Amino acid sequence: MPVGLKPVNDYFRHMPATDMHCGAKPILFERASRMRQHMTPAEQRFWLAANKKQLGVKFRNQHPLVYFIADFYCHELRLVVEIDGGYHKKHEQYEYDEERSAELEAWNITVVRFTNTEVENHMTRVLECLTQAVHALKQKLQSP
């Protein structure tokens, strides 16, 4: 678990799938609102390709989840997409990202990560990869 973060208690971890924020606190909604107004160029580019159900599912940008703000979230599939800038290569940030992904996966939320460079220079590949993930998650939801 990320340093300084409290473990999620069992009440929140087992919230129904209809709670699309998984118990996020009001402060995260305020921060997310500000972050939506200051997205990075890579996030903006991804958003142009992913919003309005262009990938067959609805994504929300800068979405509060648990005690995090996901860059992009599809509630229908419980899928987070993170667009990572250069600072994510730093050892401490990488470890934090891994722990954060593990925490979200404990909530049965799938996390897919792309770098700014991938989004800016290889958007076709990013969208192909994401389309495959969306398809796989849809199949998983349909199987008993």
Backbone as CSV, one residue per row, in Angstrom:
resi,resn,N_x,N_y,N_z,CA_x,CA_y,CA_z,C_x,C_y,C_z
1,MET,0.847,-1.175,0.000,0.000,0.000,0.000,0.889,1.233,0.000
2,PRO,0.496,2.297,-0.715,1.300,3.512,-0.767,1.553,4.061,0.629
3,VAL,2.748,4.579,0.841,3.131,5.133,2.126,2.172,6.264,2.473
4,GLY,1.717,6.263,3.715,0.846,7.332,4.175,-0.628,7.112,3.872
5,LEU,-0.971,6.073,3.135,-2.376,5.807,2.841,-2.895,4.754,3.793
6,LYS,-4.112,4.960,4.258,-4.727,4.003,5.171,-5.315,2.845,4.371
7,PRO,-5.299,1.646,4.943,-5.936,0.527,4.252,-7.430,0.792,4.082
8,VAL,-7.963,0.337,2.998,-9.395,0.467,2.757,-10.108,-0.522,3.665
9,ASN,-11.091,-0.036,4.419,-11.768,-0.980,5.295,-12.706,-1.868,4.482
10,ASP,-13.093,-2.968,5.066,-13.897,-3.955,4.346,-15.230,-3.399,3.873
11,TYR,-15.795,-2.437,4.611,-17.070,-1.876,4.188,-16.947,-1.276,2.794
12,PHE,-15.935,-0.461,2.577,-15.779,0.184,1.282,-15.332,-0.805,0.212
13,ARG,-14.444,-1.729,0.546,-13.936,-2.668,-0.449,-15.060,-3.504,-1.049
14,HIS,-16.097,-3.750,-0.293,-17.179,-4.604,-0.773,-18.420,-3.808,-1.164
15,MET,-18.212,-2.549,-1.475,-19.345,-1.735,-1.923,-19.865,-2.296,-3.231
16,PRO,-21.134,-2.104,-3.493,-21.692,-2.622,-4.744,-21.044,-1.966,-5.959
17,ALA,-21.036,-2.689,-7.057,-20.426,-2.190,-8.289,-21.117,-0.926,-8.791
18,THR,-22.306,-0.642,-8.259,-23.009,0.564,-8.700,-22.371,1.829,-8.145
19,ASP,-21.553,1.717,-7.104,-20.865,2.888,-6.560,-19.643,3.165,-7.420
20,MET,-19.791,4.085,-8.338,-18.714,4.313,-9.300,-17.553,5.105,-8.732
21,HIS,-17.623,5.489,-7.474,-16.517,6.236,-6.874,-15.858,5.463,-5.733
22,CYS,-16.400,4.313,-5.396,-15.820,3.432,-4.373,-15.486,4.180,-3.087
23,GLY,-16.411,5.035,-2.659,-16.241,5.723,-1.387,-15.299,6.910,-1.408
24,ALA,-14.988,7.469,-2.565,-14.079,8.622,-2.645,-14.626,9.786,-1.823
25,LYS,-13.730,10.506,-1.183,-14.094,11.637,-0.330,-14.330,12.906,-1.157
26,PRO,-15.119,13.843,-0.625,-15.439,15.086,-1.350,-14.214,15.869,-1.836
27,ILE,-13.137,15.863,-1.080,-11.936,16.608,-1.493,-11.417,16.114,-2.840
28,LEU,-11.551,14.815,-3.111,-11.090,14.271,-4.392,-11.923,14.796,-5.552
29,PHE,-13.198,15.029,-5.323,-14.051,15.572,-6.385,-13.631,16.997,-6.737
30,GLU,-13.252,17.768,-5.718,-12.767,19.128,-5.960,-11.468,19.099,-6.762
31,ARG,-10.538,18.238,-6.352,-9.257,18.122,-7.062,-9.468,17.634,-8.494
32,ALA,-10.342,16.660,-8.665,-10.601,16.116,-10.002,-11.159,17.188,-10.927
33,SER,-12.031,18.019,-10.399,-12.598,19.094,-11.199,-11.502,20.040,-11.690
34,ARG,-10.583,20.393,-10.799,-9.459,21.258,-11.203,-8.565,20.550,-12.217
35,MET,-8.331,19.258,-12.010,-7.445,18.503,-12.912,-8.041,18.400,-14.319
36,ARG,-9.370,18.321,-14.421,-10.016,18.266,-15.735,-9.726,19.523,-16.548
37,GLN,-9.521,20.619,-15.859,-9.262,21.888,-16.538,-7.793,22.046,-16.931
38,HIS,-6.928,21.151,-16.417,-5.492,21.264,-16.668,-4.897,19.926,-17.109
39,MET,-5.557,19.261,-18.034,-5.042,17.977,-18.511,-3.764,18.205,-19.326
40,THR,-2.888,17.213,-19.293,-1.662,17.292,-20.090,-2.024,17.141,-21.568
41,PRO,-1.129,17.544,-22.467,-1.411,17.346,-23.897,-1.705,15.882,-24.240
42,ALA,-0.989,14.950,-23.627,-1.240,13.530,-23.904,-2.631,13.122,-23.407
43,GLU,-3.011,13.590,-22.221,-4.349,13.286,-21.706,-5.424,13.885,-22.610
44,GLN,-5.205,15.107,-23.072,-6.163,15.739,-23.977,-6.292,14.942,-25.273
45,ARG,-5.175,14.493,-25.794,-5.207,13.723,-27.042,-5.958,12.405,-26.838
46,PHE,-5.670,11.726,-25.733,-6.371,10.480,-25.442,-7.868,10.743,-25.284
47,TRP,-8.226,11.800,-24.563,-9.624,12.117,-24.310,-10.376,12.363,-25.615
48,LEU,-9.749,13.028,-26.551,-10.385,13.259,-27.855,-10.700,11.944,-28.564
49,ALA,-9.864,10.932,-28.334,-10.069,9.629,-28.977,-11.007,8.716,-28.186
50,ALA,-11.163,8.965,-26.886,-11.906,8.022,-26.041,-13.265,8.530,-25.573
51,ASN,-13.506,9.826,-25.642,-14.779,10.302,-25.098,-15.929,10.009,-26.066
52,LYS,-17.126,10.267,-25.606,-18.345,10.073,-26.407,-18.489,8.649,-26.946
53,LYS,-18.051,7.681,-26.166,-18.192,6.257,-26.495,-17.546,5.871,-27.829
54,GLN,-16.492,6.568,-28.203,-15.820,6.246,-29.461,-15.184,4.862,-29.446
55,LEU,-14.914,4.332,-28.245,-14.351,2.986,-28.132,-15.423,1.963,-27.750
56,GLY,-16.676,2.388,-27.827,-17.776,1.469,-27.535,-18.209,1.462,-26.081
57,VAL,-17.511,2.186,-25.230,-17.861,2.305,-23.816,-17.620,3.745,-23.378
58,LYS,-18.263,4.117,-22.279,-18.122,5.492,-21.784,-16.944,5.598,-20.820
59,PHE,-16.070,6.547,-21.108,-14.968,6.877,-20.199,-15.260,8.214,-19.544
60,ARG,-14.837,8.350,-18.315,-14.909,9.608,-17.579,-13.473,10.041,-17.320
61,ASN,-13.206,11.337,-17.427,-11.829,11.779,-17.192,-11.671,12.365,-15.795
62,GLN,-10.484,12.158,-15.239,-10.141,12.625,-13.890,-11.242,12.215,-12.914
63,HIS,-11.356,10.918,-12.734,-12.469,10.323,-11.987,-12.021,9.861,-10.595
64,PRO,-12.632,10.384,-9.519,-12.295,9.940,-8.159,-12.681,8.482,-7.927
65,LEU,-11.733,7.724,-7.401,-11.943,6.310,-7.055,-11.186,6.018,-5.763
66,VAL,-11.869,5.497,-4.778,-11.264,5.158,-3.495,-10.609,6.433,-2.952
67,TYR,-9.271,6.481,-2.889,-8.568,7.708,-2.506,-7.587,8.123,-3.583
68,PHE,-7.940,7.855,-4.813,-7.136,8.212,-5.982,-8.005,8.999,-6.959
69,ILE,-7.344,9.605,-7.928,-8.055,10.183,-9.069,-7.489,9.490,-10.301
70,ALA,-8.336,8.722,-10.963,-7.925,8.012,-12.176,-7.934,8.986,-13.346
71,ASP,-6.940,8.877,-14.220,-6.935,9.733,-15.404,-8.222,9.515,-16.199
72,PHE,-8.560,8.243,-16.436,-9.768,7.896,-17.189,-10.366,6.638,-16.582
73,TYR,-11.696,6.590,-16.512,-12.358,5.444,-15.897,-13.608,5.072,-16.683
74,CYS,-13.741,3.770,-16.948,-14.947,3.213,-17.554,-15.627,2.373,-16.478
75,HIS,-16.736,2.885,-15.951,-17.415,2.189,-14.867,-18.032,0.872,-15.320
76,GLU,-18.578,0.855,-16.519,-19.215,-0.357,-17.048,-18.265,-1.561,-16.980
77,LEU,-16.985,-1.320,-17.271,-16.001,-2.404,-17.289,-15.064,-2.376,-16.081
78,ARG,-15.228,-1.374,-15.216,-14.318,-1.198,-14.072,-12.866,-1.168,-14.587
79,LEU,-12.644,-0.258,-15.520,-11.362,-0.126,-16.209,-10.800,1.281,-16.020
80,VAL,-9.580,1.349,-15.516,-8.856,2.613,-15.373,-7.783,2.665,-16.446
81,VAL,-7.662,3.816,-17.084,-6.566,4.068,-18.027,-5.751,5.218,-17.456
82,GLU,-4.469,4.973,-17.274,-3.546,5.987,-16.773,-2.593,6.388,-17.885
83,ILE,-2.369,7.680,-18.031,-1.405,8.217,-18.993,-0.265,8.791,-18.163
84,ASP,0.890,8.153,-18.221,2.011,8.486,-17.345,3.045,9.371,-18.020
85,GLY,3.357,10.479,-17.358,4.414,11.370,-17.818,5.782,10.871,-17.405
86,GLY,6.793,11.635,-17.716,8.177,11.242,-17.457,8.499,10.977,-15.998
87,TYR,7.864,11.706,-15.069,8.179,11.509,-13.655,7.770,10.126,-13.163
88,HIS,6.930,9.422,-13.903,6.527,8.067,-13.503,7.683,7.079,-13.663
89,LYS,8.763,7.509,-14.327,9.940,6.647,-14.469,10.806,6.658,-13.214
90,LYS,10.623,7.659,-12.361,11.385,7.722,-11.111,11.005,6.524,-10.250
91,HIS,12.004,5.965,-9.591,11.806,4.744,-8.809,10.662,4.874,-7.791
92,GLU,10.647,5.971,-7.040,9.624,6.140,-6.005,8.228,6.226,-6.624
93,GLN,8.115,6.963,-7.718,6.813,7.104,-8.365,6.364,5.778,-8.983
94,TYR,7.321,5.050,-9.575,7.005,3.743,-10.159,6.450,2.809,-9.088
95,GLU,7.116,2.787,-7.928,6.647,1.927,-6.837,5.252,2.349,-6.377
96,TYR,5.036,3.650,-6.249,3.727,4.151,-5.851,2.663,3.727,-6.868
97,ASP,2.983,3.879,-8.163,2.031,3.490,-9.212,1.689,2.009,-9.131
98,GLU,2.704,1.184,-8.879,2.459,-0.255,-8.763,1.553,-0.570,-7.581
99,GLU,1.809,0.080,-6.446,0.983,-0.150,-5.265,-0.444,0.362,-5.481
100,ARG,-0.551,1.483,-6.146,-1.867,2.057,-6.455,-2.648,1.114,-7.374
101,SER,-1.977,0.594,-8.398,-2.635,-0.361,-9.307,-3.086,-1.597,-8.550
102,ALA,-2.245,-2.089,-7.641,-2.601,-3.272,-6.853,-3.827,-2.989,-5.986
103,GLU,-3.885,-1.807,-5.389,-5.039,-1.447,-4.563,-6.306,-1.394,-5.408
104,LEU,-6.224,-0.784,-6.590,-7.400,-0.715,-7.458,-7.806,-2.106,-7.929
105,GLU,-6.829,-2.946,-8.227,-7.143,-4.313,-8.653,-7.794,-5.105,-7.530
106,ALA,-7.487,-4.762,-6.277,-8.160,-5.403,-5.145,-9.647,-5.042,-5.132
107,TRP,-9.996,-3.959,-5.780,-11.392,-3.543,-5.925,-11.994,-4.123,-7.208
108,ASN,-11.286,-5.047,-7.842,-11.705,-5.618,-9.134,-11.778,-4.558,-10.230
109,ILE,-10.847,-3.635,-10.181,-10.715,-2.600,-11.207,-9.432,-2.893,-11.970
110,THR,-9.550,-3.026,-13.279,-8.387,-3.283,-14.136,-7.707,-1.959,-14.446
111,VAL,-6.382,-1.953,-14.386,-5.610,-0.746,-14.668,-4.741,-0.995,-15.891
112,VAL,-4.843,-0.102,-16.877,-4.009,-0.145,-18.076,-3.232,1.162,-18.115
113,ARG,-1.926,1.064,-18.340,-1.073,2.254,-18.345,-0.421,2.451,-19.709
114,PHE,-0.378,3.716,-20.110,0.349,4.121,-21.304,1.214,5.311,-20.922
115,THR,2.293,5.515,-21.643,3.129,6.685,-21.397,2.669,7.837,-22.278
116,ASN,3.061,9.037,-21.894,2.785,10.200,-22.737,3.327,9.972,-24.141
117,THR,4.540,9.420,-24.227,5.179,9.179,-25.524,4.352,8.240,-26.376
118,GLU,3.829,7.176,-25.770,2.990,6.243,-26.527,1.757,6.949,-27.076
119,VAL,1.112,7.754,-26.250,-0.100,8.458,-26.685,0.236,9.484,-27.766
120,GLU,1.318,10.212,-27.566,1.666,11.272,-28.513,2.203,10.745,-29.841
121,ASN,2.925,9.618,-29.806,3.596,9.139,-31.023,3.035,7.855,-31.617
122,HIS,2.245,7.120,-30.843,1.754,5.816,-31.307,0.292,5.613,-30.913
123,MET,-0.522,6.621,-31.160,-1.921,6.572,-30.730,-2.671,5.386,-31.330
124,THR,-2.366,5.038,-32.548,-3.050,3.894,-33.165,-2.809,2.631,-32.347
125,ARG,-1.561,2.405,-31.931,-1.245,1.231,-31.107,-1.937,1.302,-29.749
126,VAL,-1.964,2.487,-29.163,-2.635,2.667,-27.870,-4.112,2.282,-27.996
127,LEU,-4.755,2.779,-29.031,-6.187,2.488,-29.213,-6.433,1.024,-29.530
128,GLU,-5.525,0.396,-30.281,-5.655,-1.043,-30.551,-5.550,-1.833,-29.250
129,CYS,-4.581,-1.494,-28.434,-4.381,-2.181,-27.152,-5.602,-1.982,-26.248
130,LEU,-6.091,-0.765,-26.195,-7.246,-0.479,-25.359,-8.500,-1.161,-25.888
131,THR,-8.670,-1.202,-27.191,-9.812,-1.898,-27.787,-9.773,-3.379,-27.418
132,GLN,-8.593,-3.988,-27.440,-8.459,-5.390,-27.030,-8.835,-5.570,-25.565
133,ALA,-8.390,-4.644,-24.716,-8.721,-4.726,-23.287,-10.226,-4.585,-23.079
134,VAL,-10.851,-3.638,-23.774,-12.296,-3.441,-23.669,-13.025,-4.714,-24.096
135,HIS,-12.614,-5.287,-25.221,-13.246,-6.511,-25.716,-13.095,-7.648,-24.702
136,ALA,-11.904,-7.832,-24.172,-11.647,-8.904,-23.202,-12.486,-8.715,-21.942
137,LEU,-12.583,-7.467,-21.464,-13.377,-7.217,-20.260,-14.867,-7.412,-20.507
138,LYS,-15.339,-7.034,-21.688,-16.753,-7.278,-22.022,-17.045,-8.775,-22.036
139,GLN,-16.126,-9.555,-22.625,-16.322,-11.014,-22.648,-16.311,-11.580,-21.247
140,LYS,-15.415,-11.087,-20.416,-15.321,-11.566,-19.046,-16.624,-11.294,-18.293
141,LEU,-17.226,-10.138,-18.519,-18.487,-9.802,-17.865,-19.644,-10.671,-18.328
142,GLN,-19.588,-11.099,-19.576,-20.676,-11.908,-20.148,-20.572,-13.378,-19.777
143,SER,-19.390,-13.826,-19.388,-19.232,-15.246,-19.053,-19.675,-15.470,-17.613
144,PRO,-20.269,-16.651,-17.351,-20.773,-16.946,-15.989,-19.672,-17.147,-14.982
